[in-house]
Amino acid sequence: MNIRYTKILDLISDNKKIKVADLSKILNVSEVTVRKDLAKLEKEGLLRREHGFAAPVENDDIGNRLSFNYDVKRKIAQNALSIIKDGETVMIESGSCCAILAEEIAANRRDVTIITNSVFIASFIRQKPFSHVILLGGEFQNESQVMVGPLVRKCAENFHVDKFFIGTDGFNQRGAMAGNMMRAEAVRDMSESAENVIILTESKKFSQTGVVPLLPYEKISAIYTDSKASEIAPKYLESKLVMTAD
């Protein structure tokens, strides 16, 4: 994603709703160019257009989570990309940092197969040059656009990967937490097919918790996050943290 797109998403996140004319002035480009940018970002589900304005998508949509604080999430994803080689097969669960990682893989790695239960991710990277996705079956969960349920486990059992990338809604003393029981169950089922489970998350999640357990710390190989995690994350997680540079 180019720098102007990132700036537009950050401005919308900060202002909630912003005029096309104001975006044109801030970005120093024509309103025609801004409208073309907004049309592309809307097509990817990252914002919505109103008459003369750009605004976030609905709060319960993954596109809203993806567009918020986009630049930080992109840096986390790019850091995680460094451990993925051409020709590798990886698993990726739904989540905003994970979606950006999938985009980075499809744009910058060759012959990488992404196994996912996220319909959003499959759609999000479908036009990227090196996109290759295996979508796991299951019951479609509309709000998060993922597949959940027993069929996810049955499908995942047919694969074995070195790396499984997941998001999280927070942490407690025992491990990573989630906000949805069925999504958490799908993550646990998929993790059985991976040698290493890697969390991608913003540092603010260390100050939050979820409502259901996701995975205990002993099953988490690494946590890719931003540099602010050094101030927030518990000391016992220091060995698992891989932080972005400032």
Buried (B, 14 or more C-beta within 10 A) or exposed (E): BEEBBBBBBBBBBEBEEBBBEBBBEEBEBEBEBBBEBBEBBBEBBBBBBEEEBBBBBEEEBBBBBBBBBBBBBBBBBBBBBEBBEEEBBBBBBBBBBBBBBBBBBBBBBEEBBBBBBBBBBBBBBEEBEBBBBBBBEBEEBEEBBBBBBEBBBEBBEEBEBBBBBBBBBBBEEEBBBBBBEBBBBBBBBBBEBBEBBBBBBBBBBBEBBBEBBBBEBEBBBBBBBBBBBEEBBEEEBEEBBBBBEE
